[in-house]
């Protein structure tokens, strides 16, 4: 609906940013099939579905940009984030596949993979004693990279997973 509303209102879709996140913190043995499915629904299936819906619109227009927000845990999994890390790793691969396929139609796809970002989600998982504020990225630092991808300033990174480690 968000894509259809954008096209109805603006006549086109230039940028799609998939910034969803579900990250339950639990040991592997506590990951039930329902929990795993739920995490993949939010972190992988949702963005993939949005990309597939946006794809023909961007093809018709002669281009567009898709920015998926992944996680550093997709390449360096944090303990307790088993399903989260796997779902974000899948998003990295979807981004690479879409970038390759989109090249012909000037559709650029990026994956931004930050480490710990100072957000309510981080604080819902870790107390400040576990991850001090100075060891977390400010949200603005991640937003700047997303904007650069959306504005065409990082086209050379299309298909890549852009790692943004925490300080």
GIBEL-V926939 format. One record per residue. PHI is phi as a letter, one per 30 degrees, with the letter a starting at -180 (999 if undefined). PSI is psi in whole degrees, 0 to 359 (* if undefined). D_CENTER is the distance of its C-alpha to the mean C-alpha in whole Angstrom. Layout:
BEGIN
((PHI/PSI/D_CENTER) (PHI/PSI/D_CENTER))
END
This chain:
BEGIN
((999/322/19) (d/322/17) (d/314/17) (d/319/21) (d/320/21) (d/312/20) (d/320/22) (d/320/25) (d/319/25) (c/348/24) (i/357/25) (a/173/22) (b/107/18) (c/327/17) (b/136/13) (b/123/11) (c/119/8) (c/104/5) (b/52/5) (c/153/7) (a/127/8) (b/122/11) (b/75/13) (d/135/17) (c/113/19) (a/150/21) (d/157/23) (e/318/23) (d/346/26) (c/1/25) (d/100/22) (d/163/23) (e/323/23) (d/317/22) (d/314/19) (d/313/18) (e/317/17) (d/318/16) (d/316/13) (d/325/12) (e/312/13) (d/312/10) (d/338/8) (b/305/9) (d/315/12) (e/306/10) (d/321/8) (d/320/10) (d/317/13) (d/319/12) (d/315/12) (d/324/15) (d/322/16) (d/335/16) (e/305/17) (d/330/20) (d/312/20) (d/323/19) (d/312/21) (e/321/24) (d/341/23) (i/23/23) (k/174/20) (l/176/16) (b/137/13) (b/127/10) (b/117/7) (c/136/3) (c/115/2) (c/219/4) (a/148/7) (e/335/11) (d/347/12) (d/341/11) (c/343/13) (b/78/16) (e/134/15) (d/142/17) (e/133/20) (j/357/19) (c/45/16) (e/300/17) (d/321/15) (e/310/12) (e/316/12) (d/319/13) (d/324/10) (d/327/7) (d/320/10) (d/321/10) (d/323/7) (e/315/8) (d/320/11) (e/320/10) (d/315/9) (d/317/12) (d/316/14) (d/322/13) (d/317/14) (d/313/17) (d/329/18) (d/346/18) (e/316/20) (d/333/23) (c/17/22) (h/36/20) (c/118/17) (c/138/14) (b/134/11) (b/154/9) (b/119/6) (c/123/6) (b/85/7) (d/158/9) (d/216/12) (d/129/14) (c/135/13) (d/90/16) (b/167/15) (e/327/17) (d/316/15) (d/314/16) (d/339/19) (d/339/19) (c/319/19) (b/134/21) (d/161/24) (d/334/24) (d/329/27) (d/317/24) (b/94/22) (d/149/24) (e/322/22) (d/348/23) (c/6/21) (c/148/18) (d/143/16) (d/143/17) (e/328/14) (d/328/16) (d/320/15) (d/318/11) (e/321/12) (d/319/14) (d/318/12) (d/314/10) (d/318/13) (e/319/15) (d/316/12) (d/329/13) (c/3/17) (i/14/17) (d/359/18) (b/32/16) (e/333/17) (d/344/18) (c/6/15) (e/130/14) (j/345/13) (d/158/12) (c/112/10) (d/107/11) (d/131/12) (b/85/12) (d/153/15) (d/155/16) (d/*/20))
END
